[in-house]
């Protein structure tokens, strides 16, 4: 069925800041060095990487281009610190995490501004990121004091079994550019809570808040417990993944990055924690509240400018209500405010994070147009400086289209139609990724049944992209097999040991 939308396609303009102070000053920037063994240090090579503001394309900082030698130095510091940190009782580690959360809360404003300056995020998105960063540390501070395991007891005659949960040791962490500090927190908090030390490589494009984090908490953590090495995936990330003294590698990133890390980790048989991409289907049944669904997708499809692995980016709507739904969705999308973060508190969509990613997203849109998909609104780049792409709804999308199967990771929603439940489930599952999905229906039995049949790690019913620290986040299939947030993350970053005592007399 061909879906249509009332009114002509419109192209928004980018709201630009005029006569306003810059988001950050020189004093707000963290030291432009690696952070190793409790202090900021120069890189071994002396080369630097430009950090670019994607709203203006101007260079706002330069950070070291890390080397294998830099990684080895940081890993050595983490190894030296791991025994003393692991011996601390949960109460002690909990108090440190609470102190970290307090320090972040005291400096929330500068972290918000740094995040928006580095990524182009609207201020509302950065505020949400920093708030959840703080909450993640607070949750893990409490969770580590309330872990549970199999009860001690005699499971073999005259033998008492005790289950211990131990730290893994040194964890290598690789974080993405779309949520720089939040994804760092999702890793750092449970890793420290479980008694491990770590070396983290932030994205070379967005390292500023991770370095600022290290600066802010340097006096709260023993030297070597947290180390930061900036640089490119090769050699920094590759060295972390292959390093013989790293006991686990944890990555949030693309599917290709996940494959590379898993291959590099295989030689040392280290554990791997992967949270990779998504292509979330949004299955809208005829009895759904179409207005509520369209309003929800205004946020869930375009939050963080669509640079979100759980984004509501692939609508499957029943053919009987498709035209009505598209009309409502397009109305919502056309009213989104696109702009620089300094241009107003009501800005909802910012730029793509980099020129390379801007080219990737616009390349998908160009190919979609060539393949006959129609932009009911948006459909391309926006004029002026910065890496801005118009919020887009693609319709007339056939089954199997590239734009509906591959992760575009930008402000783009595709709309397909289906005829019955079996087709909806089959097509929703027919993607290589399995991170998240949503079901929209007023039928309670249908909602339970369809959610159970969808092959995704998180399934929302009548909502999308709602997260909480108490519940796990992670996917199936090509989306990886790590679990972030909740007590399941603590489990991921620890190991169980069975000690059996013969007490027969």
VEXSEVO-678914 format. One record per residue (C-alpha): residue number from 1; residue in one letter; x, y, z. Coordinates in pm, whole numbers, padded with zeros to 5 digits. Layout:
<sites>
+-----+---+--------+--------+--------+
|   k | r |     c1 |     c2 |     c3 |
+-----+---+--------+--------+--------+
| NUM | a |      X |      Y |      Z |
...
+-----+---+--------+--------+--------+
</sites>
This chain:
<sites>
+-----+---+--------+--------+--------+
|   k | r |     c1 |     c2 |     c3 |
+-----+---+--------+--------+--------+
|   1 | x |  00000 |  00000 |  00000 |
|   2 | x |  00121 |  00352 | -00077 |
|   3 | x |  00117 |  00581 |  00223 |
|   4 | x |  00057 |  00950 |  00181 |
|   5 | x |  00072 |  01259 |  00395 |
|   6 | x | -00123 |  01578 |  00369 |
|   7 | x |  00060 |  01889 |  00254 |
|   8 | x |  00385 |  01939 |  00065 |
|   9 | x |  00722 |  01826 |  00188 |
|  10 | x |  00886 |  02104 |  00387 |
|  11 | x |  01250 |  02177 |  00463 |
|  12 | x |  01321 |  02322 |  00808 |
|  13 | x |  01584 |  02583 |  00869 |
|  14 | x |  01860 |  02553 |  01124 |
|  15 | x |  01820 |  02794 |  01412 |
|  16 | x |  02153 |  02966 |  01467 |
|  17 | x |  02280 |  03131 |  01782 |
|  18 | x |  02319 |  03508 |  01761 |
|  19 | x |  02497 |  03730 |  02012 |
|  20 | x |  02512 |  03466 |  02283 |
|  21 | x |  02814 |  03357 |  02489 |
|  22 | x |  02985 |  03034 |  02381 |
|  23 | x |  02885 |  02717 |  02562 |
|  24 | x |  03232 |  02664 |  02704 |
|  25 | x |  03542 |  02865 |  02784 |
|  26 | x |  03904 |  02759 |  02801 |
|  27 | x |  03866 |  02712 |  03177 |
|  28 | x |  03590 |  02453 |  03126 |
|  29 | x |  03808 |  02222 |  02915 |
|  30 | x |  03978 |  01925 |  03082 |
|  31 | x |  04356 |  01882 |  03057 |
|  32 | x |  04445 |  01769 |  02704 |
|  33 | x |  04638 |  01461 |  02815 |
|  34 | x |  04591 |  01094 |  02890 |
|  35 | x |  04491 |  01015 |  03250 |
|  36 | x |  04710 |  00737 |  03390 |
|  37 | x |  04780 |  00627 |  03747 |
|  38 | x |  04591 |  00919 |  03897 |
|  39 | x |  04745 |  01201 |  03695 |
|  40 | x |  04738 |  01358 |  03350 |
|  41 | x |  05035 |  01261 |  03135 |
|  42 | x |  05164 |  01337 |  02785 |
|  43 | x |  05122 |  01089 |  02505 |
|  44 | x |  05418 |  00886 |  02383 |
|  45 | x |  05395 |  01005 |  02023 |
|  46 | x |  05329 |  01376 |  02071 |
|  47 | x |  05062 |  01377 |  01797 |
|  48 | x |  04717 |  01524 |  01857 |
|  49 | x |  04359 |  01483 |  01730 |
|  50 | x |  04132 |  01779 |  01658 |
|  51 | x |  03803 |  01781 |  01851 |
|  52 | x |  03540 |  01955 |  01639 |
|  53 | x |  03215 |  02130 |  01733 |
|  54 | x |  02970 |  01974 |  01483 |
|  55 | x |  02737 |  02275 |  01496 |
|  56 | x |  03000 |  02516 |  01365 |
|  57 | x |  03276 |  02287 |  01232 |
|  58 | x |  03532 |  02473 |  01446 |
|  59 | x |  03808 |  02303 |  01645 |
|  60 | x |  03744 |  02339 |  02017 |
|  61 | x |  04026 |  02124 |  02160 |
|  62 | x |  04307 |  01885 |  02074 |
|  63 | x |  04375 |  01558 |  02256 |
|  64 | x |  04664 |  01311 |  02235 |
|  65 | x |  04667 |  01049 |  01961 |
|  66 | x |  04729 |  00745 |  02177 |
|  67 | x |  04975 |  00466 |  02100 |
|  68 | x |  05034 |  00105 |  02204 |
|  69 | x |  05289 |  00238 |  02453 |
|  70 | x |  05025 |  00465 |  02610 |
|  71 | x |  04785 |  00172 |  02647 |
|  72 | x |  05053 | -00051 |  02799 |
|  73 | x |  05139 |  00218 |  03055 |
|  74 | x |  04771 |  00257 |  03150 |
|  75 | x |  04714 | -00119 |  03175 |
|  76 | x |  05020 | -00153 |  03397 |
|  77 | x |  04871 |  00111 |  03631 |
|  78 | x |  04538 | -00073 |  03639 |
|  79 | x |  04712 | -00403 |  03713 |
|  80 | x |  04907 | -00246 |  03999 |
|  81 | x |  04589 | -00103 |  04151 |
|  82 | x |  04357 | -00401 |  04109 |
|  83 | x |  04443 | -00607 |  04417 |
|  84 | x |  04392 | -00330 |  04672 |
|  85 | x |  04069 | -00212 |  04506 |
|  86 | x |  03932 | -00567 |  04486 |
|  87 | x |  03999 | -00622 |  04858 |
|  88 | x |  03780 | -00330 |  04960 |
|  89 | x |  03450 | -00440 |  05109 |
|  90 | x |  03130 | -00345 |  04923 |
|  91 | x |  03051 | -00069 |  05173 |
|  92 | x |  03381 |  00106 |  05097 |
|  93 | x |  03340 |  00084 |  04722 |
|  94 | x |  02981 |  00201 |  04758 |
|  95 | x |  03087 |  00512 |  04946 |
|  96 | x |  03338 |  00597 |  04673 |
|  97 | x |  03069 |  00565 |  04405 |
|  98 | x |  02835 |  00788 |  04605 |
|  99 | x |  03115 |  01046 |  04632 |
| 100 | x |  03165 |  01027 |  04256 |
| 101 | x |  02793 |  01085 |  04202 |
| 102 | x |  02800 |  01383 |  04438 |
| 103 | x |  03100 |  01533 |  04256 |
| 104 | x |  02929 |  01493 |  03919 |
| 105 | x |  02610 |  01652 |  04052 |
| 106 | x |  02810 |  01950 |  04181 |
| 107 | x |  02959 |  01996 |  03835 |
| 108 | x |  02655 |  01904 |  03626 |
| 109 | x |  02637 |  02241 |  03452 |
| 110 | x |  02987 |  02229 |  03306 |
| 111 | x |  02941 |  01865 |  03204 |
| 112 | x |  02618 |  01952 |  03021 |
| 113 | x |  02783 |  02240 |  02837 |
| 114 | x |  03090 |  02036 |  02745 |
| 115 | x |  02874 |  01752 |  02613 |
| 116 | x |  02666 |  01983 |  02397 |
| 117 | x |  02971 |  02171 |  02267 |
| 118 | x |  03149 |  01849 |  02173 |
| 119 | x |  02852 |  01658 |  02025 |
| 120 | x |  02604 |  01928 |  01917 |
| 121 | x |  02338 |  01777 |  02143 |
| 122 | x |  02046 |  02001 |  02239 |
| 123 | x |  02088 |  02109 |  02599 |
| 124 | x |  01781 |  01907 |  02704 |
| 125 | x |  01948 |  01588 |  02577 |
| 126 | x |  02277 |  01665 |  02753 |
| 127 | x |  02095 |  01738 |  03078 |
| 128 | x |  01919 |  01403 |  03055 |
| 129 | x |  02253 |  01233 |  02987 |
| 130 | x |  02422 |  01387 |  03289 |
| 131 | x |  02124 |  01316 |  03516 |
| 132 | x |  02128 |  00947 |  03420 |
| 133 | x |  02506 |  00938 |  03456 |
| 134 | x |  02470 |  01048 |  03817 |
| 135 | x |  02183 |  00805 |  03877 |
| 136 | x |  02388 |  00517 |  03734 |
| 137 | x |  02661 |  00571 |  03992 |
| 138 | x |  02403 |  00600 |  04270 |
| 139 | x |  02227 |  00280 |  04165 |
| 140 | x |  02548 |  00079 |  04145 |
| 141 | x |  02659 |  00219 |  04481 |
| 142 | x |  02349 |  00062 |  04634 |
| 143 | x |  02337 | -00255 |  04424 |
| 144 | x |  02687 | -00367 |  04519 |
| 145 | x |  02577 | -00386 |  04883 |
| 146 | x |  02278 | -00608 |  04805 |
| 147 | x |  02408 | -00876 |  04570 |
| 148 | x |  02254 | -01222 |  04595 |
| 149 | x |  02371 | -01571 |  04502 |
| 150 | x |  02293 | -01936 |  04561 |
| 151 | x |  02255 | -01999 |  04932 |
| 152 | x |  02541 | -02173 |  05107 |
| 153 | x |  02450 | -02530 |  05193 |
| 154 | x |  02520 | -02899 |  05164 |
| 155 | x |  02448 | -02995 |  04805 |
| 156 | x |  02668 | -03307 |  04835 |
| 157 | x |  02671 | -03516 |  05152 |
| 158 | x |  02910 | -03381 |  05419 |
| 159 | x |  03024 | -03099 |  05191 |
| 160 | x |  02938 | -02733 |  05246 |
| 161 | x |  02927 | -02528 |  04925 |
| 162 | x |  02990 | -02153 |  04935 |
| 163 | x |  02953 | -01938 |  04623 |
| 164 | x |  03186 | -01637 |  04603 |
| 165 | x |  03151 | -01353 |  04354 |
| 166 | x |  03486 | -01205 |  04259 |
| 167 | x |  03612 | -00918 |  04040 |
| 168 | x |  03748 | -01010 |  03699 |
| 169 | x |  04054 | -00785 |  03728 |
| 170 | x |  04135 | -00522 |  03463 |
| 171 | x |  03861 | -00423 |  03219 |
| 172 | x |  03928 | -00249 |  02889 |
| 173 | x |  03643 | -00015 |  02793 |
| 174 | x |  03566 |  00139 |  02454 |
| 175 | x |  03284 |  00393 |  02440 |
| 176 | x |  03101 |  00556 |  02147 |
| 177 | x |  03055 |  00914 |  02035 |
| 178 | x |  02677 |  00936 |  02064 |
| 179 | x |  02655 |  00929 |  02448 |
| 180 | x |  03014 |  00997 |  02559 |
| 181 | x |  02976 |  01037 |  02935 |
| 182 | x |  02659 |  00833 |  02981 |
| 183 | x |  02801 |  00524 |  02809 |
| 184 | x |  03121 |  00569 |  03008 |
| 185 | x |  02913 |  00569 |  03328 |
| 186 | x |  02719 |  00260 |  03220 |
| 187 | x |  03055 |  00083 |  03210 |
| 188 | x |  03262 |  00254 |  03481 |
| 189 | x |  03001 |  00236 |  03761 |
| 190 | x |  02937 | -00142 |  03759 |
| 191 | x |  03302 | -00219 |  03679 |
| 192 | x |  03418 | -00029 |  03988 |
| 193 | x |  03131 | -00154 |  04202 |
| 194 | x |  03226 | -00513 |  04121 |
| 195 | x |  03584 | -00444 |  04234 |
| 196 | x |  03765 | -00414 |  03901 |
| 197 | x |  04003 | -00150 |  03767 |
| 198 | x |  03982 | -00018 |  03412 |
| 199 | x |  04134 |  00157 |  03114 |
| 200 | x |  03883 |  00346 |  02899 |
| 201 | x |  03920 |  00472 |  02544 |
| 202 | x |  03655 |  00733 |  02462 |
| 203 | x |  03571 |  00807 |  02101 |
| 204 | x |  03837 |  01025 |  01942 |
| 205 | x |  03554 |  01252 |  01828 |
| 206 | x |  03399 |  01312 |  02170 |
| 207 | x |  03655 |  01266 |  02449 |
| 208 | x |  03601 |  01586 |  02648 |
| 209 | x |  03350 |  01476 |  02915 |
| 210 | x |  03536 |  01152 |  02983 |
| 211 | x |  03856 |  01348 |  03043 |
| 212 | x |  03659 |  01598 |  03253 |
| 213 | x |  03521 |  01307 |  03456 |
| 214 | x |  03876 |  01193 |  03527 |
| 215 | x |  03973 |  01544 |  03632 |
| 216 | x |  03674 |  01582 |  03863 |
| 217 | x |  03709 |  01249 |  04045 |
| 218 | x |  04089 |  01215 |  04050 |
| 219 | x |  04105 |  01277 |  04425 |
| 220 | x |  03823 |  01032 |  04502 |
| 221 | x |  03972 |  00719 |  04344 |
| 222 | x |  04302 |  00548 |  04421 |
| 223 | x |  04563 |  00599 |  04145 |
| 224 | x |  04534 |  00345 |  03867 |
| 225 | x |  04175 |  00243 |  03934 |
| 226 | x |  04044 |  00451 |  03639 |
| 227 | x |  04270 |  00535 |  03345 |
| 228 | x |  04183 |  00720 |  03022 |
| 229 | x |  04372 |  00688 |  02693 |
| 230 | x |  04249 |  00895 |  02399 |
| 231 | x |  04304 |  00796 |  02039 |
| 232 | x |  04176 |  00595 |  01746 |
| 233 | x |  04034 |  00244 |  01745 |
| 234 | x |  04359 |  00128 |  01592 |
| 235 | x |  04590 |  00118 |  01776 |
| 236 | x |  04435 |  00211 |  02114 |
| 237 | x |  04115 |  00003 |  02108 |
| 238 | x |  04287 | -00285 |  01931 |
| 239 | x |  04564 | -00297 |  02191 |
| 240 | x |  04312 | -00300 |  02476 |
| 241 | x |  04127 | -00589 |  02315 |
| 242 | x |  04439 | -00800 |  02262 |
| 243 | x |  04636 | -00704 |  02575 |
| 244 | x |  04724 | -01015 |  02778 |
| 245 | x |  04679 | -00833 |  03111 |
| 246 | x |  04327 | -00714 |  03028 |
| 247 | x |  04073 | -00966 |  03159 |
| 248 | x |  03767 | -00838 |  02974 |
| 249 | x |  03690 | -00594 |  02696 |
| 250 | x |  03362 | -00400 |  02711 |
| 251 | x |  03240 | -00202 |  02413 |
| 252 | x |  02940 |  00005 |  02315 |
| 253 | x |  02964 |  00076 |  01946 |
| 254 | x |  02893 | -00038 |  01593 |
| 255 | x |  02853 | -00397 |  01481 |
| 256 | x |  03179 | -00377 |  01285 |
| 257 | x |  03362 | -00251 |  01594 |
| 258 | x |  03214 | -00534 |  01797 |
| 259 | x |  03336 | -00794 |  01550 |
| 260 | x |  03686 | -00645 |  01548 |
| 261 | x |  03704 | -00639 |  01929 |
| 262 | x |  03577 | -00996 |  01961 |
| 263 | x |  03834 | -01120 |  01709 |
| 264 | x |  04116 | -00939 |  01887 |
| 265 | x |  04003 | -01074 |  02226 |
| 266 | x |  03990 | -01432 |  02105 |
| 267 | x |  04365 | -01498 |  02124 |
| 268 | x |  04373 | -01439 |  02500 |
| 269 | x |  04026 | -01589 |  02556 |
| 270 | x |  03922 | -01280 |  02749 |
| 271 | x |  03557 | -01219 |  02817 |
| 272 | x |  03376 | -00975 |  02587 |
| 273 | x |  03085 | -00745 |  02672 |
| 274 | x |  02922 | -00603 |  02358 |
| 275 | x |  02635 | -00355 |  02326 |
| 276 | x |  02607 | -00285 |  01955 |
| 277 | x |  02365 | -00133 |  01707 |
| 278 | x |  01990 | -00152 |  01668 |
| 279 | x |  01714 | -00116 |  01411 |
| 280 | x |  01408 | -00090 |  01629 |
| 281 | x |  01076 | -00185 |  01470 |
| 282 | x |  00768 |  00002 |  01587 |
| 283 | x |  00469 | -00225 |  01522 |
| 284 | x |  00144 | -00026 |  01507 |
| 285 | x | -00179 | -00230 |  01504 |
| 286 | x | -00518 | -00099 |  01385 |
| 287 | x | -00650 | -00050 |  01739 |
| 288 | x | -00349 |  00154 |  01853 |
| 289 | x | -00380 |  00509 |  01980 |
| 290 | x | -00231 |  00662 |  01665 |
| 291 | x | -00196 |  01007 |  01811 |
| 292 | x | -00005 |  00877 |  02114 |
| 293 | x |  00219 |  00668 |  01889 |
| 294 | x |  00298 |  00963 |  01662 |
| 295 | x |  00371 |  01189 |  01959 |
| 296 | x |  00596 |  00926 |  02116 |
| 297 | x |  00792 |  00884 |  01792 |
| 298 | x |  00851 |  01258 |  01778 |
| 299 | x |  01083 |  01200 |  02073 |
| 300 | x |  01182 |  00834 |  02040 |
| 301 | x |  01269 |  00860 |  01671 |
| 302 | x |  01464 |  01186 |  01689 |
| 303 | x |  01614 |  01196 |  02039 |
| 304 | x |  01982 |  01282 |  02014 |
| 305 | x |  01916 |  01360 |  01646 |
| 306 | x |  01842 |  00993 |  01581 |
| 307 | x |  02197 |  00898 |  01681 |
| 308 | x |  02056 |  00641 |  01921 |
| 309 | x |  02080 |  00262 |  01895 |
| 310 | x |  01730 |  00220 |  02041 |
| 311 | x |  01570 |  00487 |  01822 |
| 312 | x |  01216 |  00424 |  01696 |
| 313 | x |  01339 |  00429 |  01338 |
| 314 | x |  01141 |  00159 |  01154 |
| 315 | x |  00761 |  00180 |  01162 |
| 316 | x |  00550 | -00121 |  01058 |
| 317 | x |  00190 |  00002 |  01055 |
| 318 | x | -00124 | -00190 |  00961 |
| 319 | x | -00234 | -00098 |  00610 |
| 320 | x | -00584 |  00001 |  00726 |
| 321 | x | -00455 |  00291 |  00938 |
| 322 | x | -00129 |  00371 |  00758 |
| 323 | x | -00245 |  00686 |  00582 |
| 324 | x | -00390 |  00835 |  00899 |
| 325 | x | -00084 |  00745 |  01103 |
| 326 | x |  00163 |  00889 |  00852 |
| 327 | x | -00031 |  01214 |  00840 |
| 328 | x | -00007 |  01246 |  01219 |
| 329 | x |  00358 |  01140 |  01230 |
| 330 | x |  00459 |  01386 |  00959 |
| 331 | x |  00278 |  01665 |  01141 |
| 332 | x |  00478 |  01590 |  01454 |
| 333 | x |  00809 |  01569 |  01269 |
| 334 | x |  00758 |  01892 |  01078 |
| 335 | x |  00721 |  02080 |  01405 |
| 336 | x |  01059 |  01968 |  01542 |
| 337 | x |  01300 |  02254 |  01616 |
| 338 | x |  01642 |  02204 |  01457 |
| 339 | x |  01931 |  02417 |  01575 |
| 340 | x |  02257 |  02479 |  01753 |
| 341 | x |  02245 |  02405 |  02127 |
| 342 | x |  02307 |  02772 |  02209 |
| 343 | x |  02011 |  02890 |  01999 |
| 344 | x |  01736 |  02811 |  02250 |
| 345 | x |  01614 |  02577 |  02520 |
| 346 | x |  01343 |  02446 |  02286 |
| 347 | x |  01588 |  02304 |  02030 |
| 348 | x |  01511 |  01935 |  01981 |
| 349 | x |  01741 |  01819 |  01698 |
| 350 | x |  02108 |  01903 |  01658 |
| 351 | x |  02372 |  01811 |  01400 |
| 352 | x |  02530 |  01480 |  01312 |
| 353 | x |  02843 |  01434 |  01520 |
| 354 | x |  03097 |  01459 |  01237 |
| 355 | x |  03143 |  01521 |  00867 |
| 356 | x |  03201 |  01150 |  00810 |
| 357 | x |  02876 |  01056 |  00981 |
| 358 | x |  02689 |  01338 |  00804 |
| 359 | x |  02808 |  01193 |  00472 |
| 360 | x |  02700 |  00845 |  00580 |
| 361 | x |  02346 |  00954 |  00672 |
| 362 | x |  02293 |  01170 |  00363 |
| 363 | x |  02428 |  00883 |  00153 |
| 364 | x |  02148 |  00659 |  00283 |
| 365 | x |  01894 |  00928 |  00195 |
| 366 | x |  02031 |  00972 | -00155 |
| 367 | x |  02017 |  00598 | -00219 |
| 368 | x |  01665 |  00578 | -00077 |
| 369 | x |  01552 |  00845 | -00321 |
| 370 | x |  01715 |  00658 | -00611 |
| 371 | x |  01536 |  00338 | -00502 |
| 372 | x |  01196 |  00510 | -00514 |
| 373 | x |  01136 |  00579 | -00146 |
| 374 | x |  00960 |  00910 | -00090 |
| 375 | x |  01039 |  01165 |  00178 |
| 376 | x |  00704 |  01277 |  00322 |
| 377 | x |  00907 |  01539 |  00505 |
| 378 | x |  01279 |  01617 |  00516 |
| 379 | x |  01499 |  01400 |  00302 |
| 380 | x |  01840 |  01566 |  00297 |
| 381 | x |  02100 |  01802 |  00434 |
| 382 | x |  02026 |  02150 |  00565 |
| 383 | x |  02208 |  02464 |  00453 |
| 384 | x |  02480 |  02647 |  00639 |
| 385 | x |  02772 |  02545 |  00858 |
| 386 | x |  02745 |  02235 |  01074 |
| 387 | x |  02645 |  01879 |  00997 |
| 388 | x |  02267 |  01918 |  01003 |
| 389 | x |  02021 |  01675 |  00840 |
| 390 | x |  01648 |  01747 |  00815 |
| 391 | x |  01422 |  01526 |  01030 |
| 392 | x |  01292 |  01280 |  00774 |
| 393 | x |  01002 |  01038 |  00727 |
| 394 | x |  01045 |  00797 |  00436 |
| 395 | x |  00730 |  00634 |  00296 |
| 396 | x |  00653 |  00395 |  00010 |
| 397 | x |  00913 |  00167 |  00170 |
| 398 | x |  00909 | -00188 |  00027 |
| 399 | x |  01004 | -00498 |  00223 |
| 400 | x |  01380 | -00547 |  00227 |
| 401 | x |  01473 | -00188 |  00143 |
| 402 | x |  01820 | -00085 |  00259 |
| 403 | x |  01687 |  00209 |  00460 |
| 404 | x |  01454 | -00026 |  00651 |
| 405 | x |  01715 | -00293 |  00723 |
| 406 | x |  02039 | -00108 |  00797 |
| 407 | x |  02109 |  00125 |  01089 |
| 408 | x |  02113 |  00477 |  00945 |
| 409 | x |  02178 |  00631 |  01289 |
| 410 | x |  02034 |  00969 |  01199 |
| 411 | x |  01705 |  01163 |  01210 |
| 412 | x |  01524 |  00922 |  00977 |
| 413 | x |  01211 |  00710 |  01025 |
| 414 | x |  01097 |  00464 |  00760 |
| 415 | x |  00732 |  00356 |  00727 |
| 416 | x |  00624 |  00014 |  00595 |
| 417 | x |  00281 | -00147 |  00601 |
| 418 | x |  00162 | -00497 |  00691 |
| 419 | x | -00162 | -00691 |  00646 |
| 420 | x | -00179 | -00927 |  00948 |
| 421 | x | -00004 | -01023 |  01272 |
| 422 | x |  00205 | -01301 |  01120 |
| 423 | x |  00346 | -01067 |  00859 |
| 424 | x |  00413 | -00799 |  01120 |
| 425 | x |  00613 | -01035 |  01343 |
| 426 | x |  00803 | -01192 |  01054 |
| 427 | x |  00907 | -00860 |  00908 |
| 428 | x |  00986 | -00702 |  01245 |
| 429 | x |  01225 | -00989 |  01320 |
| 430 | x |  01374 | -00997 |  00972 |
| 431 | x |  01671 | -00772 |  01051 |
| 432 | x |  02019 | -00877 |  01169 |
| 433 | x |  01997 | -00659 |  01483 |
| 434 | x |  01792 | -00727 |  01794 |
| 435 | x |  01832 | -00448 |  02048 |
| 436 | x |  01483 | -00304 |  02098 |
| 437 | x |  01131 | -00283 |  01956 |
| 438 | x |  00787 | -00153 |  02048 |
| 439 | x |  00429 | -00274 |  02006 |
| 440 | x |  00132 | -00039 |  01985 |
| 441 | x | -00210 | -00188 |  02058 |
| 442 | x | -00495 | -00155 |  02307 |
| 443 | x | -00546 | -00533 |  02310 |
| 444 | x | -00373 | -00669 |  02620 |
| 445 | x | -00358 | -01029 |  02498 |
| 446 | x | -00210 | -00922 |  02169 |
| 447 | x |  00050 | -00704 |  02343 |
| 448 | x |  00176 | -00995 |  02555 |
| 449 | x |  00178 | -01239 |  02265 |
| 450 | x |  00351 | -01014 |  02012 |
| 451 | x |  00609 | -00888 |  02263 |
| 452 | x |  00703 | -01249 |  02344 |
| 453 | x |  00751 | -01329 |  01975 |
| 454 | x |  00974 | -01032 |  01894 |
| 455 | x |  01346 | -01120 |  01897 |
| 456 | x |  01473 | -00809 |  02074 |
| 457 | x |  01634 | -00751 |  02413 |
| 458 | x |  01388 | -00478 |  02514 |
| 459 | x |  01028 | -00456 |  02395 |
| 460 | x |  00809 | -00164 |  02496 |
| 461 | x |  00430 | -00170 |  02479 |
| 462 | x |  00263 |  00161 |  02396 |
| 463 | x |  00586 |  00354 |  02458 |
| 464 | x |  00941 |  00361 |  02327 |
| 465 | x |  01290 |  00450 |  02453 |
| 466 | x |  01202 |  00461 |  02822 |
| 467 | x |  01499 |  00348 |  03035 |
| 468 | x |  01562 |  00295 |  03406 |
| 469 | x |  01874 |  00202 |  03600 |
| 470 | x |  01703 | -00093 |  03768 |
| 471 | x |  01634 | -00286 |  03446 |
| 472 | x |  01882 | -00428 |  03194 |
| 473 | x |  01968 | -00288 |  02853 |
| 474 | x |  02117 | -00511 |  02586 |
| 475 | x |  02028 | -00700 |  02273 |
| 476 | x |  02017 | -01023 |  02080 |
| 477 | x |  02162 | -01133 |  01746 |
| 478 | x |  02392 | -00873 |  01588 |
| 479 | x |  02325 | -00628 |  01871 |
| 480 | x |  02564 | -00814 |  02098 |
| 481 | x |  02537 | -00998 |  02427 |
| 482 | x |  02638 | -00764 |  02708 |
| 483 | x |  02393 | -00625 |  02961 |
| 484 | x |  02421 | -00268 |  03083 |
| 485 | x |  02238 | -00117 |  03382 |
| 486 | x |  02074 | -00318 |  03664 |
| 487 | x |  02225 | -00599 |  03871 |
| 488 | x |  02282 | -00790 |  03548 |
| 489 | x |  02568 | -00553 |  03467 |
| 490 | x |  02728 | -00634 |  03802 |
| 491 | x |  02703 | -01001 |  03708 |
| 492 | x |  02872 | -00932 |  03374 |
| 493 | x |  03173 | -00771 |  03542 |
| 494 | x |  03232 | -01042 |  03800 |
| 495 | x |  03292 | -01415 |  03820 |
| 496 | x |  03162 | -01689 |  04045 |
| 497 | x |  03384 | -01921 |  04246 |
| 498 | x |  03259 | -02237 |  04419 |
| 499 | x |  03439 | -02329 |  04742 |
| 500 | x |  03343 | -02671 |  04885 |
| 501 | x |  03434 | -02772 |  05241 |
| 502 | x |  03436 | -03135 |  05351 |
| 503 | x |  03298 | -03127 |  05705 |
| 504 | x |  03240 | -03500 |  05748 |
| 505 | x |  03343 | -03646 |  06085 |
+-----+---+--------+--------+--------+
</sites>
